[in-house]
């Protein structure tokens, strides 16, 4: 893939559709990041129990609680927008 093609993919062209596209990608990456952190953190309970206890203490801090709220909104937005895209692609045709 050329640099021009990559630049074209990430360039903001305006409009609701482009904003929806960008937010859908960002929420998807955020959810993926959470899942990776969750799997790595949960695996430490078996190998390093004290490290897991420290991680849980960090997760109870205010920034992580705000992050969990953002995660919930991200999952909701990503799911609803995904259903919207599926409906548009399956049932509505362009003239």
VEXDO-884285 format. One record per residue (C-alpha): residue number from 0; z, x, y; residue in three letters. Coordinates in nm, 2 decimals. Each point is the difference from the previous one (the first is absolute). Layout:
<sites>
  pos       z       x       y  code
  NUM       Z       X       Y   ala
...
</sites>
This chain:
<sites>
  pos       z       x       y  code
    0    0.00    0.00    0.00   unk
    1   -0.10    0.14    0.33   unk
    2    0.22    0.04    0.31   unk
    3   -0.21   -0.26    0.18   unk
    4    0.06   -0.25   -0.27   unk
    5    0.38    0.06    0.00   unk
    6    0.00   -0.02    0.38   unk
    7   -0.19   -0.33   -0.02   unk
    8    0.26   -0.14   -0.25   unk
    9    0.30    0.07    0.22   unk
   10   -0.15   -0.07    0.34   unk
   11    0.14   -0.31    0.16   unk
   12   -0.28   -0.24    0.09   unk
   13    0.22   -0.27    0.15   unk
   14    0.05   -0.36   -0.10   unk
   15    0.24   -0.18   -0.23   unk
   16   -0.19    0.11   -0.32   unk
   17    0.04    0.37    0.08   unk
   18    0.36   -0.04    0.09   unk
   19    0.06   -0.19   -0.33   unk
   20   -0.19    0.28   -0.18   unk
   21    0.22    0.27    0.15   unk
   22    0.33   -0.18   -0.06   unk
   23   -0.10   -0.08   -0.36   unk
   24   -0.06    0.36   -0.07   unk
   25    0.32    0.11    0.18   unk
   26    0.22   -0.25   -0.18   unk
   27   -0.16    0.10   -0.33   unk
   28    0.08    0.37    0.06   unk
   29    0.35   -0.09    0.11   unk
   30    0.06   -0.20   -0.32   unk
   31   -0.14    0.28   -0.21   unk
   32    0.23    0.25    0.18   unk
   33    0.30   -0.22   -0.07   unk
   34   -0.09   -0.03   -0.37   unk
   35   -0.04    0.38   -0.04   unk
   36    0.33    0.06    0.17   unk
   37    0.16   -0.27   -0.21   unk
   38   -0.13    0.14   -0.33   unk
   39    0.10    0.36    0.09   unk
   40    0.34   -0.11    0.12   unk
   41    0.07   -0.22   -0.30   unk
   42   -0.10    0.29   -0.24   unk
   43    0.27    0.22    0.16   unk
   44    0.27   -0.22   -0.14   unk
   45   -0.07    0.14   -0.34   unk
   46   -0.05    0.36    0.09   unk
   47    0.23    0.04    0.31   unk
   48    0.26   -0.27    0.03   unk
   49    0.18    0.15    0.30   unk
   50   -0.33    0.03    0.18   unk
   51   -0.07   -0.37   -0.07   unk
   52    0.34   -0.09    0.15   unk
   53   -0.08    0.19    0.31   unk
   54   -0.34   -0.17    0.03   unk
   55    0.17   -0.34   -0.03   unk
   56    0.23    0.09    0.28   unk
   57   -0.30    0.10    0.22   unk
   58   -0.17   -0.33   -0.09   unk
   59    0.29   -0.20    0.14   unk
   60   -0.05    0.14    0.35   unk
   61   -0.15   -0.21    0.28   unk
   62   -0.35    0.16    0.01   unk
   63   -0.05   -0.06   -0.37   unk
   64    0.12   -0.36    0.04   unk
   65   -0.25   -0.05    0.28   unk
   66   -0.26    0.16   -0.23   unk
   67    0.08   -0.25   -0.27   unk
   68   -0.06   -0.29    0.24   unk
   69   -0.33    0.15    0.10   unk
   70   -0.08    0.04   -0.37   unk
   71    0.06   -0.37   -0.06   unk
   72   -0.23   -0.10    0.29   unk
   73   -0.26    0.26   -0.12   unk
   74    0.00   -0.15   -0.35   unk
   75   -0.04   -0.36    0.14   unk
   76   -0.28    0.10    0.24   unk
   77   -0.18    0.20   -0.26   unk
   78    0.02   -0.28   -0.26   unk
   79   -0.11   -0.27    0.24   unk
   80   -0.28    0.21    0.15   unk
   81   -0.12    0.09   -0.35   unk
   82   -0.01   -0.37   -0.10   unk
   83   -0.19   -0.07    0.33   unk
   84   -0.25    0.27   -0.08   unk
   85   -0.05   -0.13   -0.36   unk
   86   -0.06   -0.35    0.13   unk
   87   -0.25    0.12    0.26   unk
   88   -0.18    0.21   -0.26   unk
   89   -0.01   -0.26   -0.28   unk
   90   -0.05   -0.33    0.18   unk
   91   -0.15    0.06    0.34   unk
   92   -0.35    0.13    0.03   unk
   93   -0.16    0.15    0.31   unk
   94   -0.32   -0.17    0.13   unk
</sites>
